[in-house]
Amino acid sequence: MRKLIAGNWKMNGLRADGLALSRALVARAAAGDPPDCGLAVCPPATLLIPVGDTLRGSGIALGAQDCHPEPKGAHTGDLSAAMLKDAGCTYVIVGHSERRAHHGESDAVVQAKAKAARAAGLVPILCVGETLAERDAGETLAVVKRQIDGCVPQGLRASQLVIAYEPVWAIGTGRTPTAPQVAEVHAKLRKLLKERVKDGADVPVLYGGSVKPANVLELLSVANVDGALVGGASLDAADFWAIAQACP
Ligand code: PGA
């Protein structure tokens, strides 16, 4: 399966920063020798349209970081999946651990968001992953099973879903799981996806959490790792490009 490298810019960047970063990526894409992977960036909502305009024709897809479950209505401050599609998005991240933790998003809410994304023609990048306390308690596989069972809508095809395994304790910490730890979780996710999605063998399962140019080769070489969801390192064009170029 072709790997996917997606950048999650989180709440970073004014317009000038987002334009500079996206222009730097477009320049690299146009310079020849493009990486052999799919590429996407997920800027903050204020930058979706200018960044999308910059990326047009570059082969780099646009994604959002969240959507509301409802198609429209009295939801002050929220954005519907259709609005994100209309702004040029292909992807939307749902269920990121920062939203689960800071906005109290339950598995049921995440599933509703994934359904809304699908209904609008977006591909949800659905995040799962355990906290450090859950890992220490030996609950990692049970946690990701509960999250997949609770968050993945029924009836999706592989082309309509991306999963990202992001151990909460690895996000923004510089710590990453060992290759065998990643392999164990990704094997479990593959098994669960095969049970839940018709062509579940083909659902891309990304790894996320402190992915850097220095560790990406090892992470991408783990079985069932189909790409990376990159936070901090995606804010640096050279680092993001180096990560993408690590794709076999
Ligand atoms: P990080 O974030 O690469 O900065 O650890 C990853 C993520 O939260 O998606």
Residues whose N, C-alpha, C, O or C-beta is under 5 A from the ligand:
A	BS01	PGA	N8 A170 I171 G172 T173 G208 G209 S210 V211 L229 V230 G231 G232 A233
